[in-house]
């Protein structure tokens, strides 16, 4: 099976040595990467490194502000690196007015991006699955009201919020809105762990994603002892599940 990695997992390396990080990730056996910033490198340089090390860009985590402030530049960068998926990694949804504005923006942006051949997604943390002070579950509201937007479910944060991540995956998959997941581990109290070292239902998530054919992107955030070591632990664990 093929696996990807969210490069936030190796954020101790990417700002100072993006090329070396991509090389190391490829050598571990990862097939694709999800970017979390480009650190001043041109799109042409990034594409050259991806090609050199046999990687593809499955997506990027890109703040919604980049789409607001430089839509055409953001689209052009993604097209150059061969990436057809932009994922907004979170937003301030602390008031009903902010939620309404965000839903409208994302729906409009998804329609504009679709004309460019690019998909738009949203990545959750735990708070989107918890009741807000204004009485709604924001992820439920986004699912009901956002149009054209897919959801990259971070299965650990769903678990941390008290959800069954498999059930969340199945619902969104049934709606055709689950293009990719973050497969992640950690403890119920919010402390992250490398895959196989926490209490999240990682094996069940893996089995479900494999059955669905949904791509899996590793995210492991603790940098303990460092990002590349965690990345290796994670892909070795996934390969052990295959065995």
VOGU-3710 file (C-alpha; in Angstrom, 3 decimals, decimal comma):
1> xxxxxxxxxx> 0,000/0,000/0,000  0,989/3,599/-0,512  1,073/6,157/2,275  1,585/9,880/2,540  2,812/12,160/5,280  1,794/15,630/6,375  5,075/17,524/6,477  4,043/19,294/9,693  5,205/15,999/11,219  8,780/16,924/10,295
11> xxxxxxxxxx> 8,544/20,667/10,883  11,850/20,569/12,746  13,526/19,828/9,392  11,510/21,348/6,557  12,335/25,043/7,172  16,089/24,373/7,043  16,328/21,435/4,637  13,242/20,780/2,547  15,122/18,777/-0,050  16,829/16,536/2,494
21> xxxxxxxxxx> 13,530/15,985/4,262  11,792/14,932/1,046  14,668/12,587/0,237  14,504/10,988/3,691  10,734/10,610/3,530  10,978/8,889/0,154  13,688/6,540/1,410  11,406/5,472/4,269  8,793/4,363/1,756  6,306/7,228/1,712
31> xxxxxxxxxx> 4,786/7,818/-1,720  3,232/11,250/-1,380  3,429/14,319/0,793  1,041/16,935/2,064  2,793/20,257/2,398  2,557/22,614/5,362  4,386/25,586/3,882  7,093/25,940/1,243  9,576/28,143/3,146  10,425/30,442/0,268
41> xxxxxxxxxx> 11,106/27,768/-2,339  9,716/28,330/-5,802  7,102/25,977/-7,178  9,564/24,871/-9,841  12,141/23,930/-7,211  9,602/21,967/-5,176  8,394/20,132/-8,286  11,966/19,260/-9,193  12,587/17,699/-5,792  9,307/15,776/-5,899
51> xxxxxxxxxx> 10,214/14,329/-9,282  13,785/13,590/-8,227  12,691/11,551/-5,221  9,646/9,893/-6,774  7,080/11,705/-4,653  3,792/13,381/-5,493  2,015/16,239/-3,741  -1,309/14,828/-2,578  -2,375/18,118/-1,042  -1,351/21,179/0,899
61> xxxxxxxxxx> -2,477/22,736/4,122  -3,102/26,296/3,045  -4,720/28,960/5,183  -7,970/30,368/3,821  -6,364/33,805/3,904  -4,003/32,799/1,084  -7,002/32,052/-1,100  -8,581/35,360/-0,156  -5,458/37,451/-0,646  -3,784/35,751/-3,634
71> xxxxxxxxxx> -6,158/33,339/-5,289  -4,446/33,252/-8,673  -0,957/32,945/-7,217  -2,038/30,114/-4,945  -3,675/28,292/-7,846  -0,628/28,760/-10,066  1,717/27,388/-7,406  -0,405/24,286/-6,935  -0,656/23,662/-10,658  3,110/23,917/-11,040
81> xxxxxxxxxx> 3,829/21,338/-8,326  1,122/19,042/-9,705  -1,171/19,319/-6,682  -4,941/19,266/-7,183  -6,067/19,524/-3,555  -6,005/22,483/-1,171  -6,990/21,786/2,432  -7,764/24,582/4,860  -6,265/23,413/8,166  -8,647/25,205/10,482
91> xxxxxxxxxx> -10,405/28,506/11,106  -11,699/30,745/13,846  -15,340/29,676/14,179  -15,876/31,125/17,633  -19,052/33,042/16,789  -22,077/32,300/14,645  -21,177/35,260/12,440  -17,668/33,921/11,822  -19,051/30,480/11,013  -21,583/31,927/8,561
101> xxxxxxxxxx> -18,917/34,006/6,819  -16,525/31,074/6,624  -19,127/28,728/5,171  -19,998/31,292/2,511  -16,346/31,926/1,686  -15,465/28,241/1,419  -18,477/27,432/-0,745  -17,678/30,273/-3,132  -13,993/29,379/-3,173  -14,707/25,709/-3,890
111> xxxxxxxxxx> -16,690/26,702/-6,967  -13,871/28,951/-8,207  -11,244/26,282/-7,577  -13,295/23,614/-9,332  -13,044/25,673/-12,519  -9,248/25,418/-12,120  -9,333/21,651/-11,572  -8,521/21,957/-7,872  -10,496/20,484/-4,964  -11,021/22,274/-1,663
121> xxxxxxxxxx> -11,123/20,505/1,682  -11,279/21,259/5,396  -9,193/19,643/8,148  -10,684/19,307/11,619  -9,300/19,490/15,098  -11,369/18,414/18,081  -13,261/21,650/18,683  -15,319/21,358/15,484  -16,989/18,269/16,971  -17,789/19,891/20,312
131> xxxxxxxxxx> -20,723/22,202/21,147  -19,990/25,882/20,744  -21,044/28,670/23,077  -23,650/29,608/20,464  -25,227/26,166/20,471  -24,083/24,284/17,369  -21,573/21,620/16,372  -19,539/23,445/13,747  -18,498/20,353/11,795  -22,140/19,345/11,457
141> xxxxxxxxxx> -22,995/22,844/10,256  -20,193/22,780/7,687  -21,270/19,365/6,440  -24,850/20,574/6,019  -24,203/24,037/4,627  -20,871/24,138/2,792  -21,152/23,219/-0,868  -18,395/21,687/-2,966  -16,064/21,272/0,010  -14,652/17,913/1,052
151> xxxxxxxxxx> -13,372/16,896/4,489  -9,961/15,572/5,412  -10,862/13,891/8,671  -8,131/13,970/11,264  -9,079/10,705/12,902  -7,183/11,353/16,120  -8,800/14,734/16,770  -12,204/13,212/16,079  -11,394/10,528/18,654  -10,187/13,173/21,109
161> xxxxxxxxxx> -13,559/14,919/20,737  -15,360/11,733/21,748  -16,357/10,696/18,241  -15,971/7,286/16,660  -13,630/8,169/13,777  -14,706/5,121/11,790  -18,342/6,241/11,957  -17,344/9,765/10,893  -15,379/8,325/7,967  -18,238/6,099/6,878
171> xxxxxxxxxx> -20,754/8,952/6,901  -18,579/11,267/4,832  -17,501/8,482/2,505  -21,153/7,703/1,872  -21,653/11,352/0,931  -18,656/11,291/-1,423  -16,826/13,880/0,681  -13,893/11,913/2,133  -10,962/12,270/-0,291  -8,232/11,575/2,284
181> xxxxxxxxxx> -7,728/11,068/6,019  -5,086/11,870/8,564  -4,165/8,650/10,308  -2,831/9,654/13,688  -2,461/8,319/17,215  -2,464/9,753/20,692  -4,038/9,580/24,117  -7,569/10,539/25,084  -6,254/13,590/26,954  -4,908/15,207/23,768
191> xxxxxxxxxx> -1,279/14,116/23,949  -0,061/12,918/20,561  1,866/9,712/20,014  3,452/7,973/17,020  1,235/5,400/15,349  0,723/2,306/17,471  1,742/4,016/20,705  -1,506/5,687/21,735  -5,083/4,697/22,486  -6,813/5,921/19,325
201> xxxxxxxxxx> -8,408/3,177/17,181  -5,675/3,335/14,551  -6,005/-0,247/13,351  -9,763/0,121/12,804  -9,179/3,399/10,981  -6,527/1,749/8,799  -8,787/-1,193/8,000  -11,660/1,126/7,099  -9,572/3,401/4,894  -8,023/0,396/3,155
211> xxxxxxxxxx> -11,454/-1,078/2,471  -12,732/2,235/1,133  -9,631/2,936/-0,917  -9,261/6,301/0,828  -5,664/7,610/0,871  -4,002/7,762/4,274  -1,734/10,630/5,280  0,326/10,136/8,431  0,490/12,975/10,899  2,565/12,624/14,045
221> xxxxxxxxxx> 3,200/15,853/15,856  5,335/15,395/18,949  8,868/15,586/17,458  9,981/13,036/20,024  12,883/12,603/19,674  12,565/14,244/16,238  10,213/14,339/13,284  12,035/11,949/10,976  12,343/9,312/13,694  8,596/9,560/14,331
231> xxxxxxxxxx> 7,900/9,358/10,610  9,875/6,119/10,394  8,084/4,620/13,425  4,739/5,458/11,809  5,352/3,925/8,394  6,910/0,832/9,966  3,739/0,435/12,039  1,529/0,739/8,964  3,589/-1,861/7,144  3,216/-4,160/10,139
241> xxx> -0,566/-3,918/9,790  -0,261/-5,080/6,199  1,654/-8,147/7,386
//
